[in-house]
Protein backbone atom coordinates (compact mmCIF):
# COMPACT_ATOMS: atom_id res chain seq x y z
CA UNK A 1 0.00 0.00 0.00
CA UNK A 2 1.28 3.49 -0.90
CA UNK A 3 1.88 6.20 1.68
CA UNK A 4 -1.06 8.62 1.95
CA UNK A 5 1.00 11.60 0.78
CA UNK A 6 1.34 9.98 -2.65
CA UNK A 7 -2.41 10.64 -3.13
CA UNK A 8 -2.29 14.27 -1.94
CA UNK A 9 -1.58 16.89 -4.58
CA UNK A 10 1.27 19.18 -3.55
CA UNK A 11 2.30 16.98 -0.61
CA UNK A 12 5.94 17.63 -1.51
CA UNK A 13 5.50 21.16 -0.13
CA UNK A 14 5.28 19.67 3.38
CA UNK A 15 7.49 16.62 2.93
CA UNK A 16 10.18 19.02 1.67
CA UNK A 17 10.05 20.88 5.00
CA UNK A 18 9.70 17.97 7.42
CA UNK A 19 11.33 15.17 5.42
CA UNK A 20 8.14 13.11 5.76
CA UNK A 21 4.35 13.59 5.74
CA UNK A 22 3.51 15.12 9.14
CA UNK A 23 0.98 13.60 11.54
CA UNK A 24 -0.15 17.10 12.59
CA UNK A 25 0.10 15.97 16.23
CA UNK A 26 -0.54 19.00 18.47
CA UNK A 27 -1.10 21.23 15.42
CA UNK A 28 -3.49 24.12 15.92
CA UNK A 29 -6.29 24.82 13.48
CA UNK A 30 -6.21 28.55 12.74
CA UNK A 31 -8.88 28.74 10.08
CA UNK A 32 -11.58 26.49 8.71
CA UNK A 33 -13.50 27.60 5.63
CA UNK A 34 -16.43 25.85 3.98
CA UNK A 35 -17.56 26.72 0.46
CA UNK A 36 -20.66 25.16 -1.07
CA UNK A 37 -19.05 25.10 -4.50
CA UNK A 38 -20.78 26.12 -7.70
CA UNK A 39 -22.85 23.88 -9.91
CA UNK A 40 -23.86 25.46 -13.24
CA UNK A 41 -25.43 22.79 -15.39
CA UNK A 42 -25.93 25.20 -18.31
CA UNK A 43 -22.18 25.87 -18.42
CA UNK A 44 -21.26 22.26 -17.62
CA UNK A 45 -19.39 23.44 -14.51
CA UNK A 46 -19.49 21.22 -11.44
CA UNK A 47 -17.55 22.37 -8.40
CA UNK A 48 -18.79 20.53 -5.33
CA UNK A 49 -18.30 21.58 -1.67
CA UNK A 50 -14.77 22.41 -0.50
CA UNK A 51 -13.34 22.56 3.01
CA UNK A 52 -10.09 24.47 3.55
CA UNK A 53 -8.04 24.08 6.75
CA UNK A 54 -5.13 26.27 7.79
CA UNK A 55 -3.04 24.80 10.60
CA UNK A 56 0.03 25.80 12.56
CA UNK A 57 2.23 22.71 12.67
CA UNK A 58 5.80 21.93 13.67
CA UNK A 59 8.23 19.12 14.29
CA UNK A 60 8.80 17.97 17.87
CA UNK A 61 12.44 16.96 18.31
CA UNK A 62 14.11 14.86 21.01
CA UNK A 63 16.40 17.79 21.75
CA UNK A 64 15.84 19.61 25.05
CA UNK A 65 16.24 23.39 25.06
CA UNK A 66 17.54 25.74 27.77
CA UNK A 67 14.08 25.92 29.39
CA UNK A 68 13.91 22.14 29.79
CA UNK A 69 11.27 21.69 27.08
CA UNK A 70 11.57 19.73 23.86
CA UNK A 71 12.70 21.86 20.95
CA UNK A 72 10.11 22.52 18.26
CA UNK A 73 11.30 23.33 14.75
CA UNK A 74 9.94 23.93 11.26
CA UNK A 75 7.02 26.06 12.47
CA UNK A 76 4.76 26.16 9.42
CA UNK A 77 1.29 27.41 8.52
CA UNK A 78 -0.06 24.74 6.21
CA UNK A 79 -3.25 25.16 4.20
CA UNK A 80 -4.93 21.99 2.96
CA UNK A 81 -7.98 21.87 0.72
CA UNK A 82 -10.43 18.97 0.69
CA UNK A 83 -12.56 18.85 -2.46
CA UNK A 84 -15.85 17.25 -3.43
CA UNK A 85 -17.08 16.82 0.13
CA UNK A 86 -19.93 14.43 0.70
CA UNK A 87 -22.88 15.55 2.81
CA UNK A 88 -21.74 13.81 6.00
CA UNK A 89 -19.56 16.61 7.44
CA UNK A 90 -19.36 16.74 11.24
CA UNK A 91 -17.61 19.62 13.02
CA UNK A 92 -17.54 20.21 16.78
CA UNK A 93 -15.79 22.26 19.45
CA UNK A 94 -14.18 25.18 17.56
CA UNK A 95 -12.50 27.54 20.07
CA UNK A 96 -9.59 29.97 20.56
CA UNK A 97 -6.85 27.32 20.28
CA UNK A 98 -8.07 24.23 18.39
CA UNK A 99 -5.17 21.90 19.23
CA UNK A 100 -5.58 18.50 17.58
CA UNK A 101 -4.11 15.07 18.28
CA UNK A 102 -3.59 14.57 14.59
CA UNK A 103 -5.05 14.52 11.10
CA UNK A 104 -5.99 10.98 10.04
CA UNK A 105 -6.47 10.49 6.30
CA UNK A 106 -7.49 7.12 4.91
CA UNK A 107 -7.83 6.32 1.20
CA UNK A 108 -10.83 4.10 0.49
CA UNK A 109 -12.39 2.33 -2.50
CA UNK A 110 -16.02 1.54 -3.19
CA UNK A 111 -18.05 -0.28 -5.80
CA UNK A 112 -20.70 2.46 -6.22
CA UNK A 113 -20.22 6.23 -6.18
CA UNK A 114 -17.01 8.20 -6.60
CA UNK A 115 -13.88 6.18 -6.00
CA UNK A 116 -11.27 6.39 -4.68
CA UNK A 117 -12.24 8.72 -1.86
CA UNK A 118 -10.82 9.77 1.49
CA UNK A 119 -12.06 9.57 5.05
CA UNK A 120 -10.64 12.50 7.02
CA UNK A 121 -10.66 12.82 10.81
CA UNK A 122 -9.42 15.94 12.60
CA UNK A 123 -8.68 14.22 15.91
CA UNK A 124 -10.01 16.48 18.67
CA UNK A 125 -7.78 17.43 21.58
CA UNK A 126 -8.74 20.92 22.79
CA UNK A 127 -11.14 22.69 20.49
CA UNK A 128 -12.08 21.48 17.06
CA UNK A 129 -12.81 17.96 15.95
CA UNK A 130 -14.18 17.04 12.55
CA UNK A 131 -14.98 14.08 10.33
CA UNK A 132 -15.81 14.11 6.64
CA UNK A 133 -15.26 12.36 3.35
CA UNK A 134 -14.01 13.85 0.09
CA UNK A 135 -12.60 12.81 -3.27
CA UNK A 136 -9.54 15.06 -3.42
CA UNK A 137 -6.93 16.62 -1.14
CA UNK A 138 -4.25 19.16 -1.94
CA UNK A 139 -1.71 21.25 -0.10
CA UNK A 140 -2.55 24.80 -1.12
CA UNK A 141 0.33 26.52 0.65
CA UNK A 142 2.99 26.33 3.33
CA UNK A 143 4.34 29.42 5.04
CA UNK A 144 7.14 29.66 7.59
CA UNK A 145 5.77 31.08 10.85
CA UNK A 146 6.77 31.86 14.40
CA UNK A 147 5.90 29.83 17.53
CA UNK A 148 2.47 31.50 17.64
CA UNK A 149 1.61 30.63 14.04
CA UNK A 150 2.22 34.15 12.68
CA UNK A 151 3.81 34.59 9.26
CA UNK A 152 7.55 35.23 9.80
CA UNK A 153 8.09 36.79 6.38
CA UNK A 154 5.98 39.88 7.06
CA UNK A 155 3.82 41.51 9.69
CA UNK A 156 0.40 40.25 8.60
CA UNK A 157 -2.70 39.19 10.49
CA UNK A 158 -3.44 35.46 10.68
N, C-alpha and C positions, 0 to 999 in steps of 0.2 A: 504494500500500500504506500502511496506517495505521501510526503509531508504536506500538511494543509496549505502551507504557503505557496506550493506549486499551483494551487487553484485560485490564488488571490492576485488579481492584477496589481502590479506595482509593488508587490511584496518586497522586492529588492531594495526599495527605499528604506525599509526598516531593517532588513537583514544586513544591509550595508553598514548600518550604524552599530547594531548589537552583535553581529556575527552569527545570528540565528533568529528565528521567528520568536518574538517575545511572548510570554504567557500573560502579560499585562497584570501580573500579581501586584497588588497595592496601587495600581494606577488610579488616577482620579479622573472621573468624567467631568469635563468642563462644560461641554455643550452637547445637547442632543437636539437634532432637528428632524422633523417629519414633514415630508412633502407628498401630497396625494398623487403627484404625477400629472400627466396630461394625455388623455385619450381623445384623439380627433379622428374619428372613423372616415370622415370625408377626405382628409389629407393622408390617411393611411399611417398616422403617427400614433404609436402606442408606447407611452412611458408610464409604467406602473409605479406604485408607491415606493418612495426612497427614504431610508433612515440614514442620517449622517451623525457620526459620533466623533467628537474631538476629546482626546484624553491626554493627560500629562503622565508619561511613563518614564521609567529609568531602569538602569541595571543595578541590582543589589550585589555588591562584591563581598568577598570574605575578608577584605582588608578593614581594619579598625582604625578610625581616625583619632585625632587628638582629644575629642570629646568622649571617646569610648563607644561611639556608635559605628555601625557598619557604614562604609563609604558607599555613597550612591553616585553613579556616573551616567553619562549619556542622557541627561535630562532632555526629553523630547516631547513636543506637542504633536501627536499623531492624529490625523483625520482619516477615518475609514468610512466608506460609503457602502451601504447594503442596498442592492437594487431588486426590484420586482418582489416586494414584500407580499406575503400572503396575508390574509385577514385575521390571523391569529396572534397579533402583537399583544404582549403583556408587559407593562411598565409599572414599576412601583418604587416608592421611597425616595424620589429625587429631593436632595437637600443642598446645603452649602458646601459639602465636601465631596460626596459621591465616590468614596474609596471602594474599589472592587477587589474580590479575591482573584479574579482572572476573567479572561474572555475565552470561552470554550466554543470552538467552531468545529462542526462535524459535517463532512460531505456525505450526502445520502443519495440513494438511487430509488426510483419507484417505477412501477409498470404503467401507471396512468398519471397524467398531469406532467408538468414540466420536470425534467430530470437532466442532469443531476441538480440537486438543490442543497442548501445548507441549513442546518439547525444552529442557531446562535444563542448562547446564554451569556448574559452579562451577570457574572456571579456576585451577588449582593454581599457586601461587607458592612459598610456604613453609608447609607444613602441609597443610591439607585440599584435596582435589579431589573433585568429585562429578559424576555425570551421571545424569539420570533424565528420565522423561516424566510428565506429569500433564495433567489437564483443566481445572484452575482455579488461579489465583494471586491472592492478595490481600495488601495491606499491612495487617497487624494493628495495628501501632503504630509511632510514631516518638517518640523521647525525646531531648531535648537532653542532651549528655554532655560530659565533659572530654576532654582529649587522650589519656587512657588508656581511654576508653570507659565511664567511670563516670557514672552519672546525676548531673547537676549540680543537680537540683531538691531532692535529699535525700541523706542519707548511707545508701545502701542497697548491699547486695552485688550483684555482677553477676548 
